Amino acid sequence: GVKYHIVLKPTISGETMTILEDISSDNPTTEYASGYLSGAWSTMTGVRLLLAPVLGQPTLDDDIAKLIYFPATGFFYAASNQTLFKQETDEDKWTAVASAFGATITDLHTDGDTLYIGLGDSTNHKTMDSAETISTASVPARLFTRWNGYLWRAVGNDVYYTGDGSTWTGPIEVCPEGFLVNGISGQGDYMFAACDDGLYYVGFGDQVISVTQWGQLNPTEHFGQSMLNWQGALYIPM
């Protein structure tokens, strides 16, 4: 009993477009459409429209935590709770690739032909290859980033880095115990970490330097979450 009114209109008078008709409907006579041609509308009865979103959206119980393009497969992936979704471009819809990871997905990061899947501070992260084979790593990770030839991960208030994806240097304690690293991103020669209390960077010799305190403390706000480097500047969500 619900009616949807959907208008498809060319931008220039005289333009035409093709509207697909669903001829398999059991009862098409209850649906109506109008065609626009040369500045006038004409009603077409007995027509059902096939409508599909351009990008679509996963069917979710929770918000999308991360959306990323994986060059090794050529698809977009979205993380929501414990499920990894994939956009099927030929059908304009999302399908679940894997679920029940044992923890909520906290980050997705592409590094060459590997997709890194962060699962928080206490659950070992996962990796996915170009064939969408998922493997379990030996260490936990909540966040990932790559800078100056190293892959970095954050766990709790510590960061680690690796040159081969398996042998990690760390932990490097960034912010005081009890606070979290909410975002990591490189800038120049340094790796920056945004914590609950302020901004820090890891310099030469893995020395941690405080850049600035936020001036307020509210860990529930996750200051610096999704911090990134764009064209030479750090963007820090607050």
N, C-alpha and C positions, 0 to 999 in steps of 0.2 A: 503493500500500500504506500510505499515511499516513492516519490517522484524526484528525479534528479534533473535539473536544468543546466545543461552544459553548452556553452556558446563557443563555436569555432569560427573565427572571422578573419578573412584576409586583411592585410594592412593597406591594400590599394584597391580601390573600386575597379571591378572588372577582373580581378584575379579569381582563379578557381582552385579548388582543392578536392582531393579524393577522400570520401568517407566510407570506411569499410562497413559492410552489412553482414550481420549474423543470420545466415539463412537456415541455421539448424535449430532455431528457437521453436519451442512448441506453441507459443502464443505471441507472435510478433505484432499482432494488430493493436495491442495496447500501448505500443511505443510509438513515439512521433519524433520527427526531426525536420529541420528546415534547412533548405539550401540557399546560399547567397550568391547571386550572380548579377553583375552589372548594376549594383545599387539597390537590388530588390531581393526580398525573401520569398521563397516558395515552400509550402508545407509538403512534406513527404510522409505519407502514412504507411504503416506496416513495415517500418524499418527499425532495426535494433543496431546500436553502434557498438563496435568493439573498441574498448578504451584500455590503454595500458600506460602506466607512468614511464617517463623517460629514464629515470634512475631507480625508481622503486624504493622500497624500504623493508628491512627485515621485520618479521613478526616477533616482537620483543616483549619480554616481561620487565625489562629494565632499560635504562638509557644506553646509548652507544658510547662505550668508553674510549674507543679509538677506531678510526677509519683510515685505511692505508692502501696504497697501490703497490702490488708486488710484481716488479718487472719480470721475474723469472717465470711467472705463469701468465701475466698479462691481464690479471683480474684485480678488482678491488676486494678487500676483506674488511669486515667489521667485527668488533668484539663487543659482546653484551653478556654480562654476568659470566657464566662458564661456557658460553657457546661462541664459536668462531663461524661467522657467516661469509659467504662468497656471492658476489653478484654475477648472475648468469646473464651475460650481455645479450645472448641470442634470444632470451625470453624475458628480459627486463624484470627479473625478479631475483630474490635472494634465497639461497639454500644453506642449510647448516652443513659445514664441513666436518666439524668435530665438536663434542660437548663433554660435560662432566670431567673437566680437567682437574678437579679436586680443590680448586680455589678460583676466585673471580679473576678474570683476565685484567691485568692492570696496564699492559702496554703491548704494542705491536711495533716491531722495528725491522726493516729490511736491510740486509747487509750482504751484498752480492746475490748469490742464489739461495740464501737462507732467510727465512722469516723467523725472528725471535719473538717468543710469546712470554711476556712477563706474567707471573702468577703470585706476586706479593712477596712478603719478607720471609715466609716460612715454607713455601712450596717450591720445589725445584722447577725452573722454567722449562718450556718446551721449545723445540725448533721444528720448522717445517721446510721441506725441500721443494723443488720445482714440480715433483710428482705428487705433492701434497701428502707425503709420508711424514708423520709426526713422531718425533723422538723426545725422550725425556733427558734433560741435562743433569749434571751432578750437583749443581748449585742453584740456590734460589736467586731471583731477580725481580724487582718491581718495575724498574725503568731501564731503558737502553738508549745509547747514542753512540755515534762514531765521530772521532775527531783526531786529527794529526796521526792517522795510521793505526789507531787503537780503538777497539770496541770497549765501551764503558758500561757498567751496570751499577745500579744503586740498590742497596738493601738496608732498610732502617735508616740509620744516620751515617752509614759508610758508603764509599764507592770503591770499585775495583776496575782494573783494565786488563785487556788481553790483546796479544798480537796474533794469536792463532785460533781464538775462539774456544779454547779449552783450558789453557794454563793462565790463571788469573793472578795478578799482583794486587795485594791488599790483605786485609781491609785498611782503607784510609779513612780515619774518622774525620768527618767534615764538621758537623754541628754537634752540640752537646748531647749526651745520652738522654733519651726520652723525646727528642725531636726527630722529625723525619726529613729526608731529602725528597722534595716534591717535584723537582725538575732538574735535569742535567743537560747542558749544552756547551759546546766549545766556542771559544772566541779568541782569536789570535793564537798565542802559544799556550793558552791555559784552558782547563776544563772548569766551567762554572757550575755551581750547585746552589739551587734555591731551596732553603730550608724553612721550617716553621718560623724561625726567629730572624733570619736574615740571608744575605747573599754572600757566598764564599767562592774562592777559586783554588784549584790545586795547581801549584806552580812547579818550578824546577825542583828536582829532588823530592817530589811528592809532598812538598811543604804546603800546608793549608793556610790561606790568608783570608781574613775577614774583609769584605768589601764594604758592606753597610748593613745595619740592622733596620728592620722594617718600621720601627717606632711603635709597634703594637704587637701583641702576641695573641693569636687566636688559631690554634692548630686545626680547628674544624674547617677553617677557610682554605687550607692547603695552599698557602702563598707560593707562587711560582710554579704551580702545576702546569704542565705542557709548555714550559719555557722553551724558546727556540731561537736559533740564530737565523736572521734573514738579511742577506746583503750587507753583512758587516755590523749589524746591530742586534743586541739581545732584546727579545720581547718577553716580558715577564708578567703573566697574568696575576692580578692581585684580588 
